[in-house]
């Protein structure tokens, strides 16, 4: 078990980073402090909730916890956009794209790992869903941020292409491809560097817990494949749904729908 002194040592190192930010005028210390405090509170609460869920006759709460996790991921995707769709469209698209990609993939992973689909099994459901949701959230968020910024920046180019007779698909193909690629960069880097550059978290935890390293590698490979699947699906859905909202029935760009 981690001793409080070890925690204090890690916190001091973060404080040093904050001091460096102040010294170099990076304006990073405030965000770093908020992120660190938020992370501590969230992880302590999750630990308490998981301890309760893993107790007897508390498994029925697993599904509501899953919905809360999905809602939180949806909110984070919308909050990270420099430009986003007006109204509640950005929330709805984030919810649909993340939910329709992360949930089925998480259920498939649960079935493979536990040979069943017991949604009351919080020990497996919550960590697995959390990992896949977090990765899909990042992928969709980056893809949407890249897409909306590019559409606003290149709006005259898009309108020119449409005026010259290109279809919606032709005029937006480059932006769609670039946005999905940008969203997938973190997952691709993680996959390419796994084992050679970094030892992924799941594998590290299982090795530290005493599991055979080869078996731990198998679980990590399965997880990385699930993350790639959910990431591609989430990015593609988010981008295509957003582009659909930015065009009208006559294939005209509606840039006023961007906030």
C-alpha positions in Angstrom: 0.0 0.0 0.0 1.2 3.5 -0.8 2.3 5.4 2.3 1.2 9.0 2.8 4.9 10.0 2.8 5.1 8.7 -0.7 2.1 10.7 -1.8 3.6 13.8 -0.2 6.9 13.3 -2.2 5.0 13.0 -5.4 3.0 16.1 -4.5 6.2 18.1 -3.9 7.4 17.2 -7.4 4.2 18.6 -8.8 4.7 21.7 -6.7 8.2 22.1 -8.2 6.6 22.0 -11.7 4.2 24.7 -10.6 7.0 26.8 -9.4 8.8 26.4 -12.7 5.6 27.5 -14.5 5.5 30.7 -12.3 9.2 31.4 -12.9 9.0 31.0 -16.7 5.6 32.7 -16.9 4.1 29.6 -18.5 0.7 30.2 -16.9 0.4 26.5 -16.4 0.5 26.4 -12.6 -3.2 27.2 -12.1 -4.4 24.5 -14.5 -1.9 22.0 -13.0 -3.1 22.7 -9.5 -6.8 22.4 -10.4 -6.2 19.2 -12.4 -4.2 17.6 -9.6 -6.8 18.5 -6.9 -9.6 17.3 -9.2 -7.8 14.0 -9.9 -7.2 13.3 -6.2 -10.9 14.0 -5.3 -12.2 12.0 -8.2 -10.0 8.9 -7.7 -10.8 8.8 -3.9 -14.5 9.0 -4.7 -14.2 6.3 -7.3 -12.3 4.1 -4.9 -15.1 4.5 -2.3 -17.8 3.9 -4.9 -16.1 0.8 -6.2 -15.6 -0.6 -2.7 -19.3 -0.2 -2.2 -20.3 -1.6 -5.5 -18.1 -4.7 -5.0 -19.9 -5.4 -1.8 -22.8 -7.8 -1.6 -26.2 -6.7 -3.2 -24.8 -3.5 -4.6 -24.2 -4.6 -8.1 -27.5 -3.1 -9.3 -25.9 0.3 -9.0 -23.3 -0.6 -11.7 -25.6 0.5 -14.6 -26.4 4.0 -13.1 -22.6 4.4 -12.6 -22.0 3.5 -16.2 -24.5 6.2 -17.3 -22.9 8.8 -15.1 -19.5 8.0 -16.6 -21.0 8.3 -20.1 -22.6 11.7 -19.2 -19.3 13.0 -17.8 -17.4 11.9 -20.9 -20.0 13.7 -23.1 -19.6 16.8 -21.1 -15.8 16.8 -21.3 -15.9 16.4 -25.1 -18.2 19.5 -25.4 -16.1 21.5 -22.9 -12.8 21.0 -24.8 -13.9 22.6 -28.2 -12.7 26.0 -29.2 -15.5 26.1 -31.7 -18.6 23.9 -31.4 -22.1 23.5 -32.8 -24.6 25.9 -31.4 -27.3 24.8 -28.9 -27.3 21.3 -27.6 -26.2 19.7 -30.8 -22.6 19.3 -29.7 -23.8 17.5 -26.5 -26.1 15.2 -28.5 -23.5 14.4 -31.1 -20.8 13.7 -28.4 -23.3 11.5 -26.5 -24.2 9.5 -29.6 -20.7 9.1 -30.9 -19.2 8.0 -27.6 -22.1 5.9 -26.5 -22.5 4.1 -29.8 -18.7 3.3 -30.0 -17.5 2.8 -26.4 -20.4 0.9 -25.0 -20.6 -2.0 -27.6 -16.8 -2.3 -27.5 -16.7 -2.4 -23.7 -19.4 -5.1 -23.7 -17.5 -7.1 -26.2 -14.4 -6.8 -24.0 -16.4 -7.8 -21.0 -17.7 -10.9 -22.7 -14.2 -11.9 -23.8 -12.6 -11.3 -20.4 -15.3 -12.8 -18.2 -17.1 -15.1 -20.7 -20.3 -13.4 -19.9 -22.2 -10.1 -19.9 -22.9 -9.6 -16.2 -23.5 -5.9 -15.9 -23.6 -6.1 -12.1 -19.9 -7.2 -12.0 -18.5 -3.9 -11.0 -15.0 -5.3 -10.6 -14.7 -5.8 -14.3 -17.4 -3.5 -15.8 -16.4 -0.1 -14.3 -12.6 -0.3 -14.9 -13.0 -1.7 -18.5 -15.6 0.9 -19.4 -13.6 3.7 -17.8 -10.5 2.9 -19.9 -12.4 2.6 -23.2 -14.6 5.7 -22.4 -11.5 7.8 -21.6 -9.7 6.9 -24.8 -12.8 7.4 -27.0 -13.5 10.7 -25.3 -10.0 11.9 -26.2 -10.2 10.7 -29.7 -13.6 12.3 -30.4 -12.7 15.5 -28.6 -9.5 16.0 -30.6 -11.2 15.1 -33.9 -14.1 17.5 -33.3 -11.8 20.3 -32.2 -9.7 19.8 -35.3 -12.7 19.6 -37.6 -14.6 22.6 -36.4 -11.5 24.8 -36.4 -10.7 23.7 -39.9 -14.2 24.2 -41.2 -14.3 27.7 -39.9 -10.8 28.5 -41.2 -11.4 27.0 -44.7 -15.1 28.0 -45.1 -14.4 30.0 -48.2 -12.5 27.1 -49.8 -15.4 24.7 -49.0 -18.0 27.1 -50.4 -15.9 27.6 -53.6 -15.6 23.8 -54.1 -19.4 23.4 -53.7 -20.0 26.3 -56.1 -17.8 24.6 -58.7 -20.0 21.6 -58.6 -18.3 19.3 -56.1 -20.6 17.2 -53.9 -20.7 17.5 -50.2 -18.6 14.3 -49.9 -15.9 15.6 -52.3 -15.7 19.1 -50.7 -15.4 17.8 -47.2 -13.3 14.6 -47.7 -10.0 16.2 -46.8 -11.2 17.8 -43.7 -13.0 14.6 -42.6 -9.8 12.5 -43.1 -7.6 15.0 -41.4 -9.9 15.3 -38.4 -10.2 11.5 -37.9 -6.4 11.1 -38.3 -5.8 13.8 -35.7 -8.1 12.2 -33.2 -6.4 8.8 -33.7 -2.8 10.0 -33.2 -2.8 9.4 -29.4 -4.1 5.8 -29.8 -1.8 5.1 -32.7 1.2 6.4 -30.7 0.2 4.3 -27.7 -0.1 1.2 -29.8 3.2 1.8 -31.7 5.1 2.5 -28.5 3.6 -0.3 -26.4 6.3 -2.6 -25.1 9.1 -0.9 -27.0 8.9 2.5 -25.5 6.5 2.2 -22.7 4.9 -0.6 -20.6 1.1 0.1 -20.7 -0.8 0.6 -17.5 -2.9 -2.6 -17.5 0.2 -4.8 -18.2 2.3 -3.0 -15.6 -0.4 -3.4 -12.9 -0.9 -7.0 -13.6 2.9 -7.7 -13.6 3.2 -5.9 -10.3 0.3 -7.9 -8.9 2.2 -11.1 -9.7 0.6 -12.3 -13.0 2.8 -14.0 -15.6 4.2 -11.3 -17.9 3.1 -13.2 -21.0 -0.5 -13.5 -19.8 -0.4 -9.8 -18.9 0.8 -9.0 -22.4 -2.2 -10.9 -23.8 -4.7 -8.8 -21.8 -2.9 -5.6 -22.8 -3.0 -6.6 -26.5 -6.8 -7.2 -26.2 -7.3 -3.8 -24.5 -5.3 -1.9 -27.2 -7.3 -3.5 -30.0 -10.5 -2.6 -28.2 -9.3 1.0 -27.8 -8.4 1.3 -31.4 -11.8 0.0 -32.5 -13.7 2.4 -30.2 -11.4 5.3 -31.1 -12.0 4.9 -34.9 -15.7 4.4 -34.4 -16.0 7.4 -32.1 -14.0 9.8 -34.2 -15.8 8.8 -37.5 -19.2 9.1 -35.9 -18.5 12.5 -34.3 -17.0 13.9 -37.4 -19.7 12.7 -39.8 -22.6 13.8 -37.5 -21.0 17.2 -37.1 -20.5 17.6 -40.8 -24.1 16.6 -41.4 -25.2 19.3 -39.1 -23.0 21.9 -40.8 -24.6 21.2 -44.2 -28.2 21.8 -45.2 -30.4 19.6 -47.5 -29.2 21.5 -50.5 -25.5 20.9 -49.7 -24.8 24.5 -48.5 -22.3 25.2 -45.7 -24.1 26.6 -42.7 -21.2 28.2 -40.9 -23.6 30.1 -38.6 -24.3 26.9 -36.8 -20.8 27.0 -35.3 -20.5 28.9 -32.0 
